[in-house]
């Protein structure tokens, strides 16, 4: 298959996968529009806040899987069909990025969606697990320091990029496609948390374990 066509297919599959709004659907199963409750977000954090962990945790897992699966499938099928390693990596990155964008801008909900944290974690688990681990460590540190899920998520994005740079410096091998993906995802996650940043400075951002 032509590499450009393969990467285009990866992007389409990634977007369709990422666009599935599991948080919204979970709310509908409970007879509500999750966008009208809590923070108004369709992501797992708001689902946990509004509907509880019993529903929110499965939503988080599904949101992560819809990022991991297309990235893994793109890499698997490209490699199986004899594509060069650069094309395999590019296909996986494109599929993963498309999945994150699908979650953030889902066609199911008028191209409005979530903030992409769980989906990004799933993508990273598939294509850059050590970077994901670095981001997770940063997330845990900031979460337990502040109890702000939003701040922890933004700083996790910084942690992912920092881990990528550290690993590339260690190996003396720069993968600018992967690094560019990390930087872009970090910026997108921060931009999607603009309202949270304002609430943090205003002192009105809800902390985990507390009711609004």
Secondary structure as the mmCIF struct_conf table of DSSP 4:
data_model
#
loop_
_struct_conf.conf_type_id
_struct_conf.id
_struct_conf.beg_label_comp_id
_struct_conf.beg_label_asym_id
_struct_conf.beg_label_seq_id
_struct_conf.end_label_comp_id
_struct_conf.end_label_asym_id
_struct_conf.end_label_seq_id
HELX_RH_AL_P HELX_RH_AL_P1 UNK A 3 UNK A 18
TURN_TY1_P TURN_TY1_P1 UNK A 19 UNK A 19
HELX_RH_AL_P HELX_RH_AL_P2 UNK A 22 UNK A 29
TURN_TY1_P TURN_TY1_P2 UNK A 30 UNK A 31
BEND BEND1 UNK A 32 UNK A 32
HELX_RH_3T_P HELX_RH_3T_P1 UNK A 34 UNK A 36
BEND BEND2 UNK A 37 UNK A 37
TURN_TY1_P TURN_TY1_P3 UNK A 38 UNK A 39
BEND BEND3 UNK A 40 UNK A 40
BEND BEND4 UNK A 43 UNK A 43
HELX_RH_AL_P HELX_RH_AL_P3 UNK A 44 UNK A 51
HELX_RH_AL_P HELX_RH_AL_P4 UNK A 53 UNK A 80
TURN_TY1_P TURN_TY1_P4 UNK A 81 UNK A 82
HELX_RH_AL_P HELX_RH_AL_P5 UNK A 85 UNK A 104
TURN_TY1_P TURN_TY1_P5 UNK A 105 UNK A 105
HELX_RH_3T_P HELX_RH_3T_P2 UNK A 107 UNK A 109
TURN_TY1_P TURN_TY1_P6 UNK A 110 UNK A 111
HELX_RH_AL_P HELX_RH_AL_P6 UNK A 117 UNK A 127
HELX_RH_AL_P HELX_RH_AL_P7 UNK A 129 UNK A 146
HELX_RH_AL_P HELX_RH_AL_P8 UNK A 149 UNK A 171
TURN_TY1_P TURN_TY1_P7 UNK A 172 UNK A 172
HELX_RH_AL_P HELX_RH_AL_P9 UNK A 176 UNK A 192
TURN_TY1_P TURN_TY1_P8 UNK A 193 UNK A 193
HELX_RH_AL_P HELX_RH_AL_P10 UNK A 194 UNK A 202
TURN_TY1_P TURN_TY1_P9 UNK A 203 UNK A 203
HELX_LH_PP_P HELX_LH_PP_P1 UNK A 205 UNK A 207
TURN_TY1_P TURN_TY1_P10 UNK A 208 UNK A 209
BEND BEND5 UNK A 210 UNK A 210
#
